[in-house]
Amino acid sequence: MSGESKASLSFQYRWENILTSVPVALNALGACAVATGSQKANTTFAPPKEGFKHLSDFAGVKLHTNLSKCVDLGRFASMETEKQMSKINMFSETVYGRLSANTIVDSSF
């Protein structure tokens, strides 16, 4: 097994623990998308004088812009997740097909 596979989340955590956050994330993205269309999203805020400590990619002083950026980042993450899950699905179908073929050959004796 490759080092990359062993270092991935799938080997460090249980799948159900990883996937339980998906509904919450989708709900938050939906709320951000709805809030983006609100008139109140035109709110402007001032960043701290010393800057943001943990925010390296600041989208500006408009709430609307930051909400839109959150939705875009969530959308990109969802598309990447779909791509990677498709790879896992394709790999598992290949493995299952090989195991099924070997089982049929072995049981013919």
QUIDA-V774915 format. One record per run of one state. SS is the DSSP state (helix for helix, strand for strand, loop for the rest). FROM is the first residue (numbers start at 1). LEN is the number of residues. If there is no record, write none. Layout:
((SS	FROM	LEN) (SS	FROM	LEN))
This chain:
((loop	1	2) (helix	3	5) (loop	8	1) (helix	9	4) (loop	13	2) (helix	15	5) (loop	20	2) (helix	22	15) (loop	37	2) (helix	39	4) (loop	43	1) (strand	44	1) (loop	45	17) (strand	62	1) (helix	63	45) (loop	108	2))
